[in-house]
Amino acid sequence: MKQGVRQLTAPGAAAVRERDGQRRQDMEDGVQAGNQGRQSEQLSRGQQIFRAVQAAARILLGAFLVLTGAAHLTVARVEFLAQVPTWLPVNGDLVVVLSGIAEIALGLALIFLDKQRVLVGLVVAAFFVLIFPGNISQYVNRIDAFGLNTEQARFTRLFFQPVLVAWALWSADAWRALFSRVARPA
């Protein structure tokens, strides 16, 4: 009978040992992952400076957007109206007002929504892409606005829009998130 019991419990004991071994391995893996998490929390001095510069750039871009959005609604409304493409089938003044409100909201989001900064950075970059046709329209139609009263000045202005897109992506750490997802196989 004892032998029968041993035969019944031996496989059960092996399963228990295997399960305990797996639990121990899982705990060790968890500790290692926790240590790696702590290591990433304990940034080097260079990484701390980099993150501080990145945050300052994000806040500066946010402030720039808030001020520009406010200008859309007040002192520079006519100037911004000159940038609305004529082919756009929407009232130009409405476009200026709505884009001003959007810029204020996006600027405040860049400044205050730190935990959502990657998503906000992606949205801000997309916004800069969406308003780029206004800059192209100003160049193609030779519209003087914001001191851009020569062909060369209007043409040069076109090259600043990609800089704004890159600024939004980099300062919000969306650049790394965007390209690390692209690099991973689905």
C-alpha positions, 0 to 999 in steps of 0.5 A: 500500500505504501508503494502505491501511495508513493506511486500516486504521490511521486508524480504529484510531488514532481508537479509541485517541485516543478511548479515551485521551481517555476514560481522561484524563477518567476520571482527571480525574473521579477526582481531582475525586472524591478532592478532594471526598472530602478536602474532606469529610474536612477538616471545618469547625470547626462541623462538627467540633463538631457531629460531636463533640456527635453522638458524645457523644450516641450514647455517652451514649445507649449508656451509658443503655441499658447501665445500664437493661439492667443494671437490668432484670436486677437492682435494677429487675426488678419495676418493669420487670415492671410495664410488660410488657403483660398481653396479651403471650403470653410470660412477663413475667419472660422479657420483662424479662430478654431486653429487658435483655440487648438493651438492654445489647447495643444500648448497647455497640453504640452505644458501640463499633461506630462504623463500623456506627453508622447500622445500630445507630442504626436498630436502637435506634430500632426497639427503642424503637418495639417497647417502646412498647406497654409504656409504653402499657400502663402508662398504660392500666392505671394501673400505678404504676412508676418513680415514675409514680404519676399519670395525668399522669406516665404520660401525659407519659412517653408523649411521651419515647419518640419523643424516644428514637427521634429521639435514636437516629436523630440521634446515630448519623447514621441520621436523614440516612441514612434520609431521604436514601434515602427521598428518592432515586428507586429 
